[in-house]
Amino acid sequence: MTTTAIWCDRCGEPAAGADHGTCRTARELEPPRFCSRCRRRMKVQILPAGWTATCVEHGLTRS
C-alpha cells in the first residue's frame, strides 16, 4: 500500500499548495513535526542515535 503525503510534515500546510523548499532543507536535519497523513502535531523525541515521532492516529516513525 502506497501512502501519499497530503500535508507537509514540517509546517503542517498542504503538501501540494506551496513551495516547501525550506521545509525539505530543514527536514535534512530535523525530525517531522506534523503527521503527513492527518496533519496532527506529533510527539517528537530526539535521541543520541536519531529520533522518534509518534502520531496518535498513525503510530511511530523513526530515523
N, C-alpha and C positions, 0 to 999 in steps of 0.2 A: 504494500500500500504506500503510495507516494503522497506526501503532505506538502501543500504549497503554503508558504508564509503569506498570511493576509496582512499582518501587522509587522512593523519594524520592531525587532527585539531590543533595540537600544532606546528609541524615543517613544515608542508606542503609537506612532501615527500610521496611517495606511501605507503599506509597503509600495503600492503602485502609484500613490498620489503625488509624491515629491521626490526630489533628488536626495538620496541618502548616502552620498559620498562621504560626508563627515562621520556618519554613523558606522559605515563599513570600516573606515580608517580607525576609529576609536575601538571597534569590536576586535581588532587585532590584539589589543592589549587588555581589554575589559571583558568581563562576563556579560551575558544578556541581562537586561533589567525587566523586560516585559515578555510574556509568552507570545510567540509569533502566531499561535493558533487562536487565542481567545482574548488577547490584549490585557490580561490580568497582570498586575505587578507581581514579580516573583520574589521569593525569599532566596537571597544570594549569600553564599558563604565562600570566602576566599581562603584557600588552603595553601600550604607551602608547595604542594605538588600540582596545583591547579585550582579549580573552583567547582562548586555545585550550585545549581539554580533549580528551585522547586516551584512548580505551578500547582495550586491546589486541585485543579481540574485535570491536568495532563501529566503530572508527575515530575520526575527528576531528569535533569540534563547535566552533564558534567564534561569537563575537559580532561 
